[in-house]
């Protein structure tokens, strides 16, 4: 069901004015996972983009690279925010880290849509 909602969000519900596309959650809720639709770069089986995530405990904005062939994600840069609206930037982590994309995760659903 979540994949169907994701496809709707990406292909049918996307407007030219929306920069951040919500995958799960809601901007006004405690939880949100979204991606920036304006700067997706695809090159040689890899997809680069910005994602942001808000949980009860933190808000982050990350520059990531998805390797479609290996089903991995590399966190290139992660900004941690002191507020939950991505306005007051705190710590920055710019040490790249690569991991497998968890099956059934929001990131896996996004990867399925972007890696065609």
N, CA, C and O of each residue as an XYZ file, in Angstrom:
464
protein
N       0.819     -1.198      0.000
C       0.000      0.000      0.000
C       0.864      1.263      0.000
O       0.568      2.228     -0.704
N       1.954      1.241      0.814
C       2.804      2.437      0.897
C       3.479      2.723     -0.436
O       3.725      3.883     -0.768
N       3.785      1.666     -1.214
C       4.402      1.883     -2.529
C       3.427      2.572     -3.469
O       3.825      3.423     -4.264
N       2.156      2.210     -3.385
C       1.135      2.850     -4.213
C       1.007      4.331     -3.866
O       0.892      5.176     -4.754
N       1.029      4.639     -2.579
C       0.962      6.036     -2.152
C       2.193      6.790     -2.622
O       2.093      7.935     -3.062
N       3.357      6.152     -2.531
C       4.598      6.777     -2.976
C       4.552      7.078     -4.466
O       4.938      8.169     -4.888
N       4.089      6.132     -5.263
C       3.991      6.355     -6.709
C       3.050      7.512     -7.001
O       3.337      8.343     -7.863
N       1.925      7.573     -6.291
C       0.994      8.687     -6.453
C       1.679     10.005     -6.134
O       1.558     10.974     -6.884
N       2.398     10.037     -5.022
C       3.074     11.275     -4.623
C       4.087     11.723     -5.659
O       4.173     12.909     -5.977
N       4.851     10.784     -6.182
C       5.920     11.143     -7.112
C       5.383     11.504     -8.489
O       5.809     12.503     -9.067
N       4.467     10.722     -9.022
C       4.070     10.912    -10.406
C       2.800     11.740    -10.610
O       2.712     12.480    -11.590
N       1.848     11.638     -9.743
C       0.572     12.292     -9.986
C       0.317     13.508     -9.102
O      -0.293     14.481     -9.546
N       0.773     13.460     -7.875
C       0.455     14.521     -6.927
C       1.530     15.595     -6.878
O       1.364     16.598     -6.184
N       2.605     15.409     -7.587
C       3.718     16.347     -7.569
C       3.357     17.591     -8.384
O       2.903     17.487     -9.523
N       3.559     18.746     -7.797
C       3.329     19.982     -8.527
C       4.656     20.663     -8.763
O       5.639     20.361     -8.086
N       4.698     21.582     -9.718
C       5.928     22.300    -10.029
C       6.368     23.189     -8.876
O       7.533     23.583     -8.817
N       5.478     23.509     -7.972
C       5.790     24.431     -6.879
C       6.342     23.739     -5.639
O       6.900     24.397     -4.761
N       6.193     22.434     -5.559
C       6.621     21.713     -4.358
C       8.092     21.332     -4.473
O       8.487     20.614     -5.392
N       8.896     21.816     -3.538
C      10.305     21.441     -3.519
C      10.522     20.155     -2.737
O      11.259     19.274     -3.180
N       9.887     20.042     -1.581
C      10.032     18.858     -0.742
C       8.794     17.995     -0.894
O       7.674     18.443     -0.649
N       9.007     16.756     -1.299
C       7.919     15.806     -1.497
C       7.906     14.855     -0.296
O       8.893     14.166     -0.036
N       6.808     14.822      0.419
C       6.680     13.981      1.612
C       6.404     12.541      1.186
O       5.475     12.266      0.427
N       7.235     11.632      1.695
C       7.059     10.201      1.434
C       6.171      9.594      2.517
O       5.194      8.907      2.216
N       6.515      9.852      3.773
C       5.693      9.378      4.882
C       5.574     10.485      5.916
O       6.405     11.391      5.977
N       4.541     10.399      6.715
C       4.306     11.407      7.737
C       3.641     12.641      7.158
O       3.039     12.606      6.085
N       3.767     13.729      7.898
C       3.152     14.991      7.500
C       3.996     16.118      8.080
O       4.489     16.002      9.202
N       4.172     17.216      7.327
C       5.001     18.325      7.826
C       4.582     18.862      9.191
O       5.432     19.372      9.920
N       3.338     18.771      9.555
C       2.865     19.290     10.838
C       2.894     18.234     11.947
O       2.567     18.537     13.095
N       3.280     17.005     11.616
C       3.276     15.940     12.619
C       4.667     15.748     13.228
O       5.611     16.463     12.891
N       4.773     14.778     14.122
C       6.054     14.462     14.758
C       7.003     13.725     13.829
O       8.212     13.728     14.061
N       6.489     13.097     12.789
C       7.315     12.297     11.895
C       7.109     12.704     10.446
O       5.984     12.916      9.994
N       8.222     12.808      9.729
C       8.184     13.110      8.301
C       9.451     12.602      7.652
O      10.540     12.727      8.214
N       9.311     12.023      6.458
C      10.441     11.673      5.610
C      10.116     12.227      4.238
O       9.079     11.890      3.667
N      10.988     13.077      3.694
C      10.730     13.710      2.405
C      12.020     13.849      1.609
O      13.118     13.690      2.142
N      11.864     14.148      0.322
C      13.030     14.366     -0.539
C      12.843     15.647     -1.335
O      11.722     16.106     -1.553
N      13.965     16.215     -1.764
C      13.947     17.460     -2.527
C      13.862     17.107     -4.004
O      14.761     16.466     -4.549
N      12.797     17.522     -4.641
C      12.522     17.103     -6.024
C      13.280     17.907     -7.075
O      13.354     17.481     -8.227
N      13.837     19.041     -6.714
C      14.442     19.931     -7.709
C      15.873     19.570     -8.101
O      16.346     20.001     -9.152
N      16.570     18.789     -7.276
C      17.993     18.586     -7.556
C      18.407     17.123     -7.613
O      19.524     16.795     -7.210
N      17.560     16.246     -8.091
C      17.907     14.839     -8.225
C      18.847     14.690     -9.412
O      18.567     15.157    -10.517
N      19.979     14.022     -9.152
C      20.970     13.802    -10.210
C      21.176     12.302    -10.397
O      21.466     11.581     -9.443
N      21.022     11.841    -11.644
C      21.208     10.433    -11.969
C      22.427     10.319    -12.873
O      22.531     10.997    -13.895
N      23.366      9.427    -12.464
C      24.585      9.263    -13.246
C      25.159      7.861    -13.013
O      25.493      7.495    -11.886
N      25.267      7.091    -14.089
C      25.889      5.770    -14.070
C      25.367      4.867    -12.951
O      26.149      4.302    -12.187
N      24.062      4.734    -12.862
C      23.456      3.828    -11.897
C      23.398      4.344    -10.475
O      23.074      3.597     -9.552
N      23.712      5.625    -10.293
C      23.661      6.225     -8.965
C      22.725      7.432     -8.998
O      22.659      8.151     -9.995
N      22.009      7.642     -7.907
C      21.075      8.758     -7.803
C      21.489      9.602     -6.597
O      21.568      9.103     -5.474
N      21.749     10.870     -6.842
C      22.095     11.794     -5.775
C      20.932     12.721     -5.493
O      20.292     13.220     -6.419
N      20.652     12.954     -4.212
C      19.552     13.841     -3.842
C      19.662     14.217     -2.370
O      20.497     13.686     -1.637
N      18.813     15.133     -1.960
C      18.691     15.547     -0.552
C      17.424     14.937      0.015
O      16.377     14.941     -0.633
N      17.524     14.411      1.231
C      16.361     13.929      1.964
C      16.359     14.597      3.331
O      17.397     15.033      3.827
N      15.197     14.668      3.920
C      15.127     15.170      5.289
C      14.180     14.286      6.075
O      13.232     13.708      5.545
N      14.478     14.208      7.367
C      13.697     13.342      8.236
C      13.488     14.033      9.567
O      14.394     14.643     10.134
N      12.271     13.916     10.040
C      11.921     14.459     11.350
C      11.332     13.320     12.165
O      10.429     12.613     11.716
N      11.865     13.155     13.383
C      11.314     12.181     14.322
C      10.951     12.933     15.593
O      11.116     14.150     15.675
N      10.466     12.214     16.562
C      10.115     12.832     17.840
C      11.358     13.472     18.466
O      11.251     14.488     19.154
N      12.528     12.886     18.231
C      13.749     13.331     18.891
C      14.632     14.286     18.100
O      15.386     15.048     18.704
N      14.567     14.274     16.759
C      15.499     15.091     15.992
C      14.974     15.407     14.593
O      13.996     14.828     14.120
N      15.660     16.345     13.956
C      15.407     16.676     12.549
C      16.754     16.692     11.849
O      17.718     17.275     12.346
N      16.812     16.044     10.686
C      18.045     16.007      9.913
C      17.749     16.302      8.449
O      16.636     16.089      7.967
N      18.759     16.791      7.757
C      18.716     16.952      6.307
C      19.999     16.341      5.793
O      21.082     16.708      6.247
N      19.898     15.404      4.843
C      21.056     14.641      4.397
C      21.202     14.671      2.891
O      20.225     14.570      2.149
N      22.437     14.813      2.456
C      22.759     14.641      1.040
C      23.163     13.178      0.899
O      24.088     12.716      1.568
N      22.465     12.451      0.026
C      22.723     11.020     -0.103
C      22.995     10.654     -1.554
O      22.674     11.398     -2.481
N      23.601      9.475     -1.720
C      23.779      8.884     -3.040
C      23.324      7.441     -2.954
O      23.843      6.665     -2.152
N      22.358      7.083     -3.778
C      21.832      5.725     -3.830
C      22.532      4.991     -4.962
O      22.554      5.468     -6.096
N      23.100      3.837     -4.658
C      23.686      2.978     -5.682
C      22.624      1.947     -6.035
O      22.360      1.022     -5.267
N      22.016      2.117     -7.207
C      20.892      1.276     -7.608
C      21.291     -0.186     -7.769
O      20.516     -1.076     -7.419
N      22.480     -0.448     -8.290
C      22.935     -1.806     -8.528
C      23.216     -2.562     -7.236
O      22.876     -3.739     -7.114
N      23.839     -1.885     -6.269
C      24.230     -2.528     -5.020
C      23.182     -2.389     -3.917
O      23.322     -2.986     -2.850
N      22.138     -1.608     -4.170
C      21.086     -1.334     -3.189
C      21.668     -0.796     -1.878
O      21.330     -1.244     -0.782
N      22.570      0.199     -2.049
C      23.191      0.842     -0.894
C      22.922      2.337     -0.942
O      22.581      2.897     -1.984
N      23.083      2.963      0.209
C      22.972      4.416      0.312
C      24.229      4.925      0.997
O      24.685      4.356      1.988
N      24.782      6.003      0.458
C      25.916      6.658      1.083
C      25.452      8.004      1.602
O      24.962      8.841      0.843
N      25.610      8.206      2.903
C      25.333      9.508      3.498
C      26.568     10.360      3.261
O      27.628     10.097      3.829
N      26.433     11.376      2.429
C      27.567     12.238      2.110
C      27.713     13.357      3.120
O      28.822     13.723      3.510
N      26.585     13.893      3.537
C      26.566     15.010      4.474
C      25.255     14.956      5.252
O      24.188     14.773      4.667
N      25.338     15.115      6.564
C      24.140     15.114      7.396
C      24.153     16.354      8.271
O      25.084     16.572      9.048
N      23.116     17.161      8.138
C      22.929     18.332      8.991
C      21.928     17.965     10.081
O      20.828     17.496      9.790
N      22.314     18.179     11.330
C      21.416     17.987     12.453
C      20.894     19.359     12.865
O      21.653     20.327     12.905
N      19.610     19.443     13.169
C      18.990     20.718     13.505
C      18.580     20.762     14.965
O      18.182     19.749     15.541
N      18.680     21.944     15.558
C      18.305     22.145     16.959
C      16.801     22.297     17.137
O      16.284     22.189     18.249
N      16.110     22.548     16.044
C      14.650     22.649     16.088
C      14.084     21.559     15.181
O      14.839     20.862     14.503
N      12.804     21.415     15.165
C      12.182     20.359     14.360
C      11.588     20.892     13.063
O      10.811     20.198     12.407
N      11.949     22.131     12.682
C      11.454     22.721     11.435
C      12.582     22.996     10.445
O      12.392     23.737      9.481
N      13.732     22.415     10.671
C      14.899     22.549      9.802
C      15.326     23.999      9.612
O      15.705     24.391      8.508
N      15.272     24.791     10.663
C      15.651     26.192     10.554
C      16.931     26.519     11.324
O      17.759     27.291     10.840
N      17.103     25.945     12.509
C      18.249     26.263     13.355
C      19.273     25.128     13.273
O      19.212     24.152     14.021
N      20.220     25.288     12.333
C      21.191     24.230     12.099
C      22.145     24.072     13.274
O      22.646     25.049     13.830
N      22.378     22.830     13.630
C      23.318     22.509     14.688
C      24.542     21.830     14.112
O      25.286     22.428     13.335
N      24.744     20.605     14.488
C      25.921     19.826     14.119
C      25.890     19.402     12.647
O      24.823     19.214     12.062
N      27.093     19.256     12.063
C      27.262     18.776     10.695
C      28.149     17.550     10.731
O      29.191     17.557     11.386
N      27.750     16.500     10.037
C      28.590     15.312      9.880
C      28.846     15.150      8.397
O      27.924     14.884      7.626
N      30.107     15.312      7.993
C      30.441     15.193      6.568
C      31.390     14.031      6.301
O      32.139     14.049      5.325
N      31.359     13.021      7.168
C      32.149     11.817      6.958
C      31.256     10.809      6.245
O      30.291     10.321      6.832
N      31.565     10.486      4.976
C      30.698      9.569      4.230
C      30.558      8.207      4.921
O      31.509      7.678      5.496
N      29.355      7.667      4.847
C      29.043      6.376      5.446
C      28.111      5.635      4.488
O      27.081      6.175      4.084
N      28.466      4.411      4.125
C      27.656      3.608      3.206
C      27.040      2.434      3.945
O      27.691      1.789      4.767
N      25.770      2.166      3.640
C      25.053      1.054      4.273
C      24.045      0.466      3.289
O      23.648      1.119      2.324
N      23.639     -0.769      3.546
C      22.575     -1.396      2.770
C      21.269     -0.663      3.059
O      21.056     -0.178      4.170
N      20.416     -0.587      2.075
C      19.103      0.030      2.251
C      18.178     -1.007      2.889
O      17.981     -2.082      2.324
N      17.609     -0.701      4.057
C      16.757     -1.679      4.746
C      15.493     -2.019      3.949
O      14.802     -1.126      3.458
N      15.205     -3.296      3.827
C      14.013     -3.770      3.127
C      12.780     -3.240      3.848
O      12.698     -3.292      5.075
N      11.823     -2.729      3.080
C      10.565     -2.249      3.650
C      10.624     -0.852      4.235
O       9.622     -0.363      4.757
N      11.776     -0.197      4.159
C      11.912      1.147      4.729
C      11.390      2.202      3.761
O      11.146      1.923      2.587
N      11.222      3.421      4.276
C      10.834      4.545      3.424
C      11.886      4.775      2.345
O      11.551      5.090      1.203
N      13.142      4.620      2.703
C      14.231      4.789      1.741
C      14.176      3.717      0.652
O      14.475      4.000     -0.508
N      13.800      2.500      1.011
C      13.656      1.428      0.016
C      12.550      1.760     -0.978
O      12.706      1.523     -2.176
N      11.446      2.300     -0.501
C      10.351      2.683     -1.403
C      10.792      3.805     -2.335
O      10.467      3.786     -3.522
N      11.521      4.774     -1.814
C      12.043      5.867     -2.649
C      13.031      5.322     -3.672
O      13.005      5.726     -4.835
N      13.899      4.409     -3.252
C      14.888      3.814     -4.147
C      14.203      3.077     -5.297
O      14.630      3.187     -6.446
N      13.154      2.334     -4.995
C      12.417      1.619     -6.023
C      11.867      2.581     -7.076
O      11.863      2.262     -8.264
N      11.414      3.728     -6.656
C      10.864      4.713     -7.586
C      11.940      5.402     -8.415
O      11.728      5.701     -9.590
N      13.091      5.652     -7.806
C      14.150      6.395     -8.493
C      15.057      5.524     -9.354
O      15.608      6.005    -10.344
N      15.220      4.268     -9.001
C      16.117      3.360     -9.709
C      15.316      2.529    -10.703
O      14.880      1.421    -10.394
N      15.132      3.067    -11.873
C      14.349      2.368    -12.900
C      15.257      1.865    -13.980
O      14.793      1.249    -14.939
